[in-house]
Amino acid sequence: MAESAPGRDSPKPPEATGAHPVVLITGGARRIGAAITRDLHAAGLDVVVHCRRSLAEATALTDELNARRPDSARPLQADLLDPQALESLAAQAREFRGRLDGLINNASTFYPTPVGEITMAHWDDLMGSNVRAPLFLTQACAPALRASGGGVVNIVDIHALRPLSGYPVYSAAKAGLWALTQSLARELGPEVRVNGVAPGAILSPEDPANFGTHEAMVERTALKRAGDPADIARTVRFLLLEAPYITGQVIPVDGGRSASQ
Ligand SMILES: NC(=O)c1ccc[n+]([C@@H]2O[C@H](COP(=O)([O-])OP(=O)(O)OC[C@H]3O[C@@H](n4cnc5c(N)ncnc54)[C@H](OP(=O)(O)O)[C@@H]3O)[C@@H](O)[C@H]2O)c1
């Protein structure tokens, strides 16, 4: 918040400040992104719900949230592979309320890229959505986040540290995002904290190319079950709102999968 000492405070819920902090959630219309959107809105934040193809879902979600609290949610459509769209998305998110307190880099593409079949288009798409867009969107949002003393939470993946077999480009992209989380925490401090959440097996992928990965990972968790999008959402909320002395960290939320071979 502008009135706070840089880096000392996280965005405060409205009862503490009289104003609603604003957060931009990429890919926030569906699945894990929608759980994050709902959770942060319920915590009192106003939400900018980014989408690419899922405009109908984004509009339905923001209509629902606006019915609960008028003018508290806005959908914005942008292809994160388009560098100009990133600038425009950051500007429009700021314009919604004249402030920006949080950025959740959640949007992602995920599919196998067996060696021998990898194309430059795969590289550009997987690197573009998972690491390039989070970098340039964070850069575009940084002035507003610095002004508010806000925070960034990147949605990474436990396969950043333990590559998923058959997914070398995706795994490398998430490894880049993990490193970027640490690096940007240094670059944007003391005003802005940058953290990450690394999900394990939460939701089954929708693309048939990925079928089997989820079930195999659930089997290898300590808790012997998949997680819930709410598990990711509450960890994002903790890092954004309740962790003023945590920055540069990535928290695995994986039912103990990464604690074993
Ligand atoms: N599902 C899991 O169990 C799991 C496990 C580990 C890590 N994760 C991570 O958690 C996050 C959420 O997972 P998820 O399964 O809910 O994600 P998802 O459904 O695979 O994708 C989330 C959204 O990303 C958006 N997106 C993809 N490419 C984009 C682009 N070029 N421009 C703009 N938006 C783009 C899509 O938005 P539109 O629909 O609007 O096009 C999509 O709905 C991701 O970062 C993922 O890597 C998930």
Ligand as a Chemical Component Dictionary entry (heavy atoms), coordinates in Angstrom:
data_LIG
# 
_chem_comp.id                   LIG 
_chem_comp.type                 NON-POLYMER 
_chem_comp.pdbx_formal_charge   0 
_chem_comp.three_letter_code    LIG 
# 
loop_
_chem_comp_atom.comp_id 
_chem_comp_atom.atom_id 
_chem_comp_atom.alt_atom_id 
_chem_comp_atom.type_symbol 
_chem_comp_atom.charge 
_chem_comp_atom.model_Cartn_x 
_chem_comp_atom.model_Cartn_y 
_chem_comp_atom.model_Cartn_z 
_chem_comp_atom.pdbx_ordinal 
LIG N1  N1  N 0  -3.660 -28.957 -12.984 1  
LIG C1  C1  C 0  -2.694 -29.378 -12.160 2  
LIG O1  O1  O 0  -2.854 -30.367 -11.431 3  
LIG C2  C2  C 0  -1.377 -28.631 -12.121 4  
LIG C3  C3  C 0  -0.235 -29.320 -11.697 5  
LIG C4  C4  C 0  0.969  -28.628 -11.657 6  
LIG C5  C5  C 0  1.024  -27.285 -12.017 7  
LIG N2  N2  N 1  -0.107 -26.668 -12.430 8  
LIG C6  C6  C 0  -0.024 -25.249 -12.797 9  
LIG O2  O2  O 0  -1.114 -24.563 -12.208 10 
LIG C7  C7  C 0  -1.604 -23.555 -13.098 11 
LIG C8  C8  C 0  -3.091 -23.781 -13.369 12 
LIG O3  O3  O 0  -3.267 -25.111 -13.829 13 
LIG P1  P1  P 0  -4.579 -25.512 -14.672 14 
LIG O4  O4  O 0  -4.492 -26.963 -14.915 15 
LIG O5  O5  O -1 -5.795 -24.924 -14.029 16 
LIG O6  O6  O 0  -4.252 -24.702 -16.022 17 
LIG P2  P2  P 0  -4.855 -24.888 -17.484 18 
LIG O7  O7  O 0  -6.312 -25.174 -17.366 19 
LIG O8  O8  O 0  -4.028 -25.872 -18.246 20 
LIG O9  O9  O 0  -4.581 -23.454 -18.132 21 
LIG C9  C9  C 0  -4.941 -22.268 -17.469 22 
LIG C10 C10 C 0  -5.270 -21.187 -18.469 23 
LIG O10 O10 O 0  -4.096 -20.706 -19.111 24 
LIG C11 C11 C 0  -4.563 -19.882 -20.160 25 
LIG N3  N3  N 0  -3.570 -19.751 -21.229 26 
LIG C12 C12 C 0  -2.796 -20.693 -21.793 27 
LIG N4  N4  N 0  -2.038 -20.140 -22.772 28 
LIG C13 C13 C 0  -2.342 -18.820 -22.815 29 
LIG C14 C14 C 0  -1.923 -17.722 -23.608 30 
LIG N5  N5  N 0  -1.035 -17.855 -24.593 31 
LIG N6  N6  N 0  -2.470 -16.516 -23.366 32 
LIG C15 C15 C 0  -3.377 -16.361 -22.402 33 
LIG N7  N7  N 0  -3.833 -17.359 -21.611 34 
LIG C16 C16 C 0  -3.315 -18.568 -21.834 35 
LIG C17 C17 C 0  -5.859 -20.530 -20.680 36 
LIG O11 O11 O 0  -6.851 -19.509 -20.697 37 
LIG P3  P3  P 0  -8.146 -19.606 -21.653 38 
LIG O12 O12 O 0  -8.909 -20.826 -21.210 39 
LIG O13 O13 O 0  -8.877 -18.343 -21.403 40 
LIG O14 O14 O 0  -7.649 -19.719 -23.072 41 
LIG C18 C18 C 0  -6.166 -21.601 -19.616 42 
LIG O15 O15 O 0  -7.517 -21.635 -19.205 43 
LIG C19 C19 C 0  -0.715 -23.624 -14.335 44 
LIG O16 O16 O 0  0.326  -22.703 -14.237 45 
LIG C20 C20 C 0  -0.175 -25.049 -14.284 46 
LIG O17 O17 O 0  1.072  -25.187 -14.958 47 
LIG C21 C21 C 0  -1.304 -27.303 -12.502 48 
# 
loop_
_chem_comp_bond.comp_id 
_chem_comp_bond.atom_id_1 
_chem_comp_bond.atom_id_2 
_chem_comp_bond.value_order 
_chem_comp_bond.pdbx_ordinal 
LIG N1  C1  SING 1  
LIG C1  O1  DOUB 2  
LIG C1  C2  SING 3  
LIG C2  C3  SING 4  
LIG C2  C21 DOUB 5  
LIG C3  C4  DOUB 6  
LIG C4  C5  SING 7  
LIG C5  N2  DOUB 8  
LIG N2  C6  SING 9  
LIG N2  C21 SING 10 
LIG C6  O2  SING 11 
LIG C6  C20 SING 12 
LIG O2  C7  SING 13 
LIG C7  C8  SING 14 
LIG C7  C19 SING 15 
LIG C8  O3  SING 16 
LIG O3  P1  SING 17 
LIG P1  O4  DOUB 18 
LIG P1  O5  SING 19 
LIG P1  O6  SING 20 
LIG O6  P2  SING 21 
LIG P2  O7  DOUB 22 
LIG P2  O8  SING 23 
LIG P2  O9  SING 24 
LIG O9  C9  SING 25 
LIG C9  C10 SING 26 
LIG C10 O10 SING 27 
LIG C10 C18 SING 28 
LIG O10 C11 SING 29 
LIG C11 N3  SING 30 
LIG C11 C17 SING 31 
LIG N3  C12 SING 32 
LIG N3  C16 SING 33 
LIG C12 N4  DOUB 34 
LIG N4  C13 SING 35 
LIG C13 C14 SING 36 
LIG C13 C16 DOUB 37 
LIG C14 N5  SING 38 
LIG C14 N6  DOUB 39 
LIG N6  C15 SING 40 
LIG C15 N7  DOUB 41 
LIG N7  C16 SING 42 
LIG C17 O11 SING 43 
LIG C17 C18 SING 44 
LIG O11 P3  SING 45 
LIG P3  O12 DOUB 46 
LIG P3  O13 SING 47 
LIG P3  O14 SING 48 
LIG C18 O15 SING 49 
LIG C19 O16 SING 50 
LIG C19 C20 SING 51 
LIG C20 O17 SING 52 
# 
